Amino acid sequence: MRPSSSPGLGGRLFRLWRIPATGFAFASLGVGGLALALFCFPLLRIIAPNPATGRRWTQRAISSVFQCYLLMLRGLGLITVEVEGRDKIAASRGKLVVANHPTLLDVVLLMALVRNAQCVVKHQLWSNWFLGPVVRAAGYVRNDIAGEDFVAACRRALAEGNNLIIFPEGTRSVPGQPLRLQRGFANIALLVPADMQLLRLQCKPITLVKGEPWWRVPERRANFRVTVGELLPVAPFLACGPRAIGSRRLTSHLQEYWDRDRDE
C-alpha cells in the first residue's frame, strides 16, 4: 500500500494556526515600522554626529529589528531559515548585493543578513504610511530619480562602505516562468562601477509569491535558503567595449547563473 502524502490531523491544525499567525506577523511589521519611524529613527538622527553616521546607525537598527522579526517568524512556526556563506557577506563592503526575488520576504532576509546595507527601492515606498519614514531615514535610493543623480547616489552609498541591495528582476518572479531581468542593474554596475556579490534565494514550498494573497499558506512551513555565491568582478564587462555590450553580457551571465539554480 502506498503511503498517503496528505498531511495528518496535526499537520492540518498546524496549517490553520499559521493563517492567523501570518496575519499577526504582517500587522507586527507595519506597526513596528511606524513605531521605529516615529520614535527610534528621529532619536538616532538627533544624537548622530553627522548625517552619514545617522544613516549607518539607522541601517544597523533596521538589520537588528529584522533579525528579531525572523526569530519571531521562526518561533511562530511559520518559516525556517538557512544561510550558506554568511561569513562572505559579513565581510563585504562597497559591493552590489545582487539577488533573485522569489518571495515577499526576500527584502527582510537580506536586510537582516547585511548589516551595512542600502537598497534601491520603488518610489511608491517613499509615500507609504508605514515604510516611507523608514526608507527615508536609512537613506535608501529611489529608483525614479534622474539618471545622473541616481548613479551619484549609488556611488555615494558604496563609497561610504555600504552594500547596495538590488533585485535585477525589479519585482517578484512568477513561479514556473523564466526570470525576466531588467538591464538597469547592469548599467549601475558599469557606471559606478562596482563588483557584485551574487546571492541565490530559494523558498520551499514556495509562498508569498507575486499575486498570491498572504492567507494562502502552504501545507507545511516554508524553508528559506540564502546561498552567498561568487563575487563577480565588473572589470571583464567593462572591457567589452561599449556599455550596451557589457550590459547585455552581464545580464546574460546572471540569467544563466539563476537558471542553473532553477534547474537543480
MARMI-233066 format. One record per residue (C-alpha): x, y, z; chain; residue in one letter. Coordinates in steps of 0.001 Angstrom, whole numbers. Layout:
N
<xx X yy Y zz Z unit A code A>
...
//
This chain:
264
<xx 0 yy 0 zz 0 unit A code M>
<xx 1354 yy 3430 zz -950 unit A code R>
<xx 1736 yy 5838 zz 1985 unit A code P>
<xx -560 yy 8837 zz 1907 unit A code S>
<xx 1101 yy 12131 zz 1014 unit A code S>
<xx -1699 yy 14221 zz 2557 unit A code S>
<xx -998 yy 15844 zz 5926 unit A code P>
<xx -2440 yy 14266 zz 9030 unit A code G>
<xx -4700 yy 15954 zz 11572 unit A code L>
<xx -1736 yy 17565 zz 13301 unit A code G>
<xx -485 yy 18966 zz 10008 unit A code G>
<xx -3901 yy 20386 zz 9121 unit A code R>
<xx -4272 yy 22016 zz 12536 unit A code L>
<xx -774 yy 23470 zz 12263 unit A code F>
<xx -1681 yy 24918 zz 8864 unit A code R>
<xx -4817 yy 26502 zz 10337 unit A code L>
<xx -2680 yy 28042 zz 13089 unit A code W>
<xx -290 yy 29542 zz 10542 unit A code R>
<xx -3042 yy 31607 zz 8870 unit A code I>
<xx -3751 yy 33935 zz 11855 unit A code P>
<xx -65 yy 33793 zz 12809 unit A code A>
<xx 833 yy 35111 zz 9345 unit A code T>
<xx -1715 yy 37903 zz 9722 unit A code G>
<xx -201 yy 38807 zz 13092 unit A code F>
<xx 3274 yy 38842 zz 11524 unit A code A>
<xx 2210 yy 41268 zz 8779 unit A code F>
<xx 477 yy 43532 zz 11288 unit A code A>
<xx 3565 yy 43499 zz 13515 unit A code S>
<xx 5750 yy 44534 zz 10575 unit A code L>
<xx 3563 yy 47542 zz 9776 unit A code G>
<xx 3068 yy 48708 zz 13347 unit A code V>
<xx 6717 yy 48114 zz 14214 unit A code G>
<xx 7888 yy 50091 zz 11183 unit A code G>
<xx 5685 yy 53016 zz 12142 unit A code L>
<xx 6901 yy 52955 zz 15750 unit A code A>
<xx 10541 yy 52935 zz 14631 unit A code L>
<xx 9901 yy 55841 zz 12268 unit A code A>
<xx 8163 yy 57908 zz 14935 unit A code L>
<xx 10443 yy 57279 zz 17914 unit A code F>
<xx 13674 yy 55402 zz 17207 unit A code C>
<xx 14943 yy 56937 zz 13966 unit A code F>
<xx 14341 yy 60597 zz 14948 unit A code P>
<xx 16362 yy 59964 zz 18127 unit A code L>
<xx 19221 yy 58451 zz 16096 unit A code L>
<xx 19268 yy 61498 zz 13823 unit A code R>
<xx 19449 yy 63823 zz 16836 unit A code I>
<xx 22323 yy 62075 zz 18580 unit A code I>
<xx 24320 yy 61180 zz 15432 unit A code A>
<xx 27335 yy 63496 zz 14916 unit A code P>
<xx 26699 yy 63731 zz 11138 unit A code N>
<xx 24163 yy 62548 zz 8520 unit A code P>
<xx 26356 yy 59657 zz 7285 unit A code A>
<xx 26665 yy 58262 zz 10812 unit A code T>
<xx 22929 yy 58687 zz 11322 unit A code G>
<xx 22218 yy 56668 zz 8177 unit A code R>
<xx 24670 yy 53978 zz 9265 unit A code R>
<xx 23090 yy 53694 zz 12731 unit A code W>
<xx 19652 yy 53551 zz 11149 unit A code T>
<xx 20730 yy 50770 zz 8785 unit A code Q>
<xx 22142 yy 48734 zz 11667 unit A code R>
<xx 18961 yy 49268 zz 13671 unit A code A>
<xx 16870 yy 48045 zz 10738 unit A code I>
<xx 19085 yy 44975 zz 10370 unit A code S>
<xx 18780 yy 44165 zz 14084 unit A code S>
<xx 14999 yy 44618 zz 14006 unit A code V>
<xx 14670 yy 42319 zz 11001 unit A code F>
<xx 16847 yy 39712 zz 12700 unit A code Q>
<xx 14415 yy 39786 zz 15635 unit A code C>
<xx 11493 yy 39656 zz 13220 unit A code Y>
<xx 12846 yy 36490 zz 11611 unit A code L>
<xx 13296 yy 34955 zz 15054 unit A code L>
<xx 9640 yy 35741 zz 15738 unit A code M>
<xx 8553 yy 34102 zz 12459 unit A code L>
<xx 10569 yy 31018 zz 13337 unit A code R>
<xx 9153 yy 30963 zz 16857 unit A code G>
<xx 5608 yy 31147 zz 15476 unit A code L>
<xx 6365 yy 28112 zz 13327 unit A code G>
<xx 5938 yy 29999 zz 10048 unit A code L>
<xx 9380 yy 29528 zz 8480 unit A code I>
<xx 12828 yy 28017 zz 8799 unit A code T>
<xx 15935 yy 29820 zz 7520 unit A code V>
<xx 19276 yy 28501 zz 6251 unit A code E>
<xx 22220 yy 30679 zz 5227 unit A code V>
<xx 25234 yy 29328 zz 3345 unit A code E>
<xx 28268 yy 31610 zz 3146 unit A code G>
<xx 27313 yy 34018 zz 5900 unit A code R>
<xx 30973 yy 34917 zz 6505 unit A code D>
<xx 31388 yy 36161 zz 2919 unit A code K>
<xx 28511 yy 38604 zz 3130 unit A code I>
<xx 29603 yy 39751 zz 6600 unit A code A>
<xx 32995 yy 40758 zz 5178 unit A code A>
<xx 31502 yy 42558 zz 2176 unit A code S>
<xx 31996 yy 46336 zz 1859 unit A code R>
<xx 31122 yy 48633 zz -1007 unit A code G>
<xx 29599 yy 45903 zz -3195 unit A code K>
<xx 26408 yy 45497 zz -5145 unit A code L>
<xx 24479 yy 42658 zz -3497 unit A code V>
<xx 22542 yy 41162 zz -6404 unit A code V>
<xx 19830 yy 38572 zz -5746 unit A code A>
<xx 16860 yy 36896 zz -7370 unit A code N>
<xx 13457 yy 37762 zz -5923 unit A code H>
<xx 11046 yy 34812 zz -5487 unit A code P>
<xx 9061 yy 35942 zz -2404 unit A code T>
<xx 7814 yy 38923 zz -441 unit A code L>
<xx 10151 yy 38090 zz 2443 unit A code L>
<xx 13368 yy 38476 zz 423 unit A code D>
<xx 13991 yy 42076 zz 1489 unit A code V>
<xx 13607 yy 41162 zz 5157 unit A code V>
<xx 16022 yy 38241 zz 4781 unit A code L>
<xx 18716 yy 40322 zz 3093 unit A code L>
<xx 18359 yy 43335 zz 5376 unit A code M>
<xx 18743 yy 41035 zz 8391 unit A code A>
<xx 21797 yy 39391 zz 6832 unit A code L>
<xx 23556 yy 42531 zz 5521 unit A code V>
<xx 24095 yy 44975 zz 8374 unit A code R>
<xx 25698 yy 47746 zz 6293 unit A code N>
<xx 23030 yy 47744 zz 3597 unit A code A>
<xx 21259 yy 50266 zz 1465 unit A code Q>
<xx 18590 yy 49418 zz -1076 unit A code C>
<xx 17283 yy 50649 zz -4375 unit A code V>
<xx 13561 yy 50937 zz -3622 unit A code V>
<xx 10439 yy 51679 zz -5617 unit A code K>
<xx 9390 yy 55304 zz -5421 unit A code H>
<xx 5964 yy 54256 zz -4102 unit A code Q>
<xx 7598 yy 53296 zz -795 unit A code L>
<xx 8634 yy 56923 zz -250 unit A code W>
<xx 4997 yy 57902 zz 421 unit A code S>
<xx 3974 yy 54638 zz 2127 unit A code N>
<xx 2418 yy 55380 zz 5512 unit A code W>
<xx 4332 yy 52648 zz 7357 unit A code F>
<xx 7550 yy 52159 zz 5392 unit A code L>
<xx 8138 yy 55613 zz 3895 unit A code G>
<xx 9730 yy 57111 zz 7039 unit A code P>
<xx 11923 yy 54015 zz 7385 unit A code V>
<xx 13401 yy 54105 zz 3874 unit A code V>
<xx 13927 yy 57872 zz 4048 unit A code R>
<xx 15729 yy 57677 zz 7402 unit A code A>
<xx 18009 yy 54920 zz 6140 unit A code A>
<xx 18987 yy 56914 zz 3060 unit A code G>
<xx 17795 yy 54308 zz 586 unit A code Y>
<xx 17975 yy 55176 zz -3112 unit A code V>
<xx 14768 yy 55904 zz -5023 unit A code R>
<xx 14500 yy 54212 zz -8390 unit A code N>
<xx 12782 yy 57168 zz -10103 unit A code D>
<xx 15307 yy 59984 zz -9666 unit A code I>
<xx 17154 yy 61425 zz -12676 unit A code A>
<xx 19807 yy 59172 zz -14200 unit A code G>
<xx 22916 yy 61128 zz -13191 unit A code E>
<xx 21560 yy 61746 zz -9690 unit A code D>
<xx 20679 yy 58067 zz -9342 unit A code F>
<xx 24185 yy 56912 zz -10286 unit A code V>
<xx 25704 yy 59530 zz -7957 unit A code A>
<xx 23511 yy 58311 zz -5066 unit A code A>
<xx 24583 yy 54694 zz -5692 unit A code C>
<xx 28238 yy 55704 zz -5918 unit A code R>
<xx 27979 yy 57672 zz -2648 unit A code R>
<xx 26341 yy 54750 zz -844 unit A code A>
<xx 29132 yy 52372 zz -1900 unit A code L>
<xx 31863 yy 54917 zz -1102 unit A code A>
<xx 30561 yy 55069 zz 2475 unit A code E>
<xx 31269 yy 51310 zz 2762 unit A code G>
<xx 27659 yy 50243 zz 2362 unit A code N>
<xx 26462 yy 47329 zz 262 unit A code N>
<xx 23716 yy 48219 zz -2180 unit A code L>
<xx 20999 yy 45559 zz -2498 unit A code I>
<xx 19479 yy 45225 zz -5964 unit A code I>
<xx 16907 yy 42809 zz -7378 unit A code F>
<xx 17526 yy 42752 zz -11168 unit A code P>
<xx 14020 yy 41449 zz -11816 unit A code E>
<xx 12591 yy 44678 zz -10437 unit A code G>
<xx 9699 yy 42758 zz -8898 unit A code T>
<xx 8975 yy 39276 zz -7607 unit A code R>
<xx 9353 yy 36461 zz -10113 unit A code S>
<xx 6375 yy 34365 zz -11171 unit A code V>
<xx 6630 yy 30647 zz -10258 unit A code P>
<xx 7018 yy 28420 zz -13299 unit A code G>
<xx 8035 yy 31265 zz -15603 unit A code Q>
<xx 11564 yy 32251 zz -16706 unit A code P>
<xx 13245 yy 35053 zz -14795 unit A code L>
<xx 12970 yy 38388 zz -16574 unit A code R>
<xx 15970 yy 40517 zz -15677 unit A code L>
<xx 15933 yy 44259 zz -16268 unit A code Q>
<xx 19137 yy 45712 zz -17641 unit A code R>
<xx 19143 yy 48671 zz -15242 unit A code G>
<xx 21193 yy 46867 zz -12591 unit A code F>
<xx 23915 yy 46106 zz -15163 unit A code A>
<xx 24116 yy 49768 zz -16123 unit A code N>
<xx 24501 yy 50673 zz -12433 unit A code I>
<xx 27338 yy 48154 zz -12035 unit A code A>
<xx 29146 yy 49511 zz -15096 unit A code L>
<xx 28581 yy 53200 zz -14422 unit A code L>
<xx 29510 yy 53246 zz -10731 unit A code V>
<xx 31490 yy 50849 zz -11272 unit A code P>
<xx 31214 yy 48129 zz -8607 unit A code A>
<xx 31863 yy 44413 zz -8144 unit A code D>
<xx 28829 yy 42242 zz -7435 unit A code M>
<xx 28198 yy 39768 zz -4630 unit A code Q>
<xx 25741 yy 37241 zz -6047 unit A code L>
<xx 23079 yy 35561 zz -3922 unit A code L>
<xx 20581 yy 32804 zz -4589 unit A code R>
<xx 17289 yy 32863 zz -2705 unit A code L>
<xx 15121 yy 29749 zz -2541 unit A code Q>
<xx 11854 yy 29028 zz -779 unit A code C>
<xx 10347 yy 25526 zz -498 unit A code K>
<xx 7433 yy 25154 zz -546 unit A code P>
<xx 7054 yy 28469 zz -2312 unit A code I>
<xx 4937 yy 31106 zz -581 unit A code T>
<xx 4309 yy 34855 zz -573 unit A code L>
<xx 4762 yy 34989 zz -4335 unit A code V>
<xx 3522 yy 37690 zz -6666 unit A code K>
<xx -259 yy 37730 zz -6980 unit A code G>
<xx -852 yy 35328 zz -4078 unit A code E>
<xx -2815 yy 36510 zz -1005 unit A code P>
<xx -961 yy 36304 zz 2305 unit A code W>
<xx -3511 yy 33943 zz 3874 unit A code W>
<xx -2846 yy 31188 zz 1301 unit A code R>
<xx -230 yy 29410 zz 3397 unit A code V>
<xx 1455 yy 26187 zz 2183 unit A code P>
<xx 683 yy 22818 zz 3733 unit A code E>
<xx 3983 yy 22842 zz 5621 unit A code R>
<xx 6168 yy 25655 zz 6867 unit A code R>
<xx 8379 yy 27288 zz 4262 unit A code A>
<xx 12136 yy 26827 zz 4308 unit A code N>
<xx 14050 yy 29888 zz 3116 unit A code F>
<xx 17589 yy 29268 zz 1918 unit A code R>
<xx 20093 yy 32042 zz 1191 unit A code V>
<xx 23240 yy 30970 zz -662 unit A code T>
<xx 26029 yy 33553 zz -875 unit A code V>
<xx 27648 yy 32772 zz -4195 unit A code G>
<xx 30518 yy 34133 zz -6236 unit A code E>
<xx 31955 yy 37629 zz -6078 unit A code L>
<xx 31585 yy 38762 zz -9662 unit A code L>
<xx 34157 yy 41398 zz -10745 unit A code P>
<xx 32886 yy 44143 zz -13022 unit A code V>
<xx 36214 yy 44584 zz -14887 unit A code A>
<xx 35614 yy 41897 zz -17580 unit A code P>
<xx 32313 yy 43521 zz -18531 unit A code F>
<xx 33860 yy 46990 zz -18625 unit A code L>
<xx 36427 yy 45583 zz -21048 unit A code A>
<xx 33717 yy 44551 zz -23516 unit A code C>
<xx 33789 yy 47964 zz -25175 unit A code G>
<xx 30540 yy 49944 zz -25467 unit A code P>
<xx 28469 yy 49854 zz -22278 unit A code R>
<xx 25492 yy 48349 zz -24119 unit A code A>
<xx 27547 yy 45237 zz -24949 unit A code I>
<xx 28877 yy 44902 zz -21394 unit A code G>
<xx 25370 yy 45354 zz -20027 unit A code S>
<xx 23958 yy 42597 zz -22254 unit A code R>
<xx 26737 yy 40171 zz -21349 unit A code R>
<xx 26388 yy 40870 zz -17632 unit A code L>
<xx 22628 yy 40355 zz -17802 unit A code T>
<xx 23102 yy 37088 zz -19709 unit A code S>
<xx 25664 yy 35900 zz -17155 unit A code H>
<xx 23220 yy 36379 zz -14279 unit A code L>
<xx 20351 yy 34888 zz -16264 unit A code Q>
<xx 22407 yy 31712 zz -16699 unit A code E>
<xx 23519 yy 31799 zz -13055 unit A code Y>
<xx 19978 yy 31721 zz -11682 unit A code W>
<xx 18656 yy 29434 zz -14421 unit A code D>
<xx 21190 yy 26803 zz -13294 unit A code R>
<xx 19730 yy 27116 zz -9807 unit A code D>
<xx 16163 yy 26638 zz -11084 unit A code R>
<xx 17189 yy 23501 zz -12981 unit A code D>
<xx 18747 yy 21810 zz -9958 unit A code E>
//
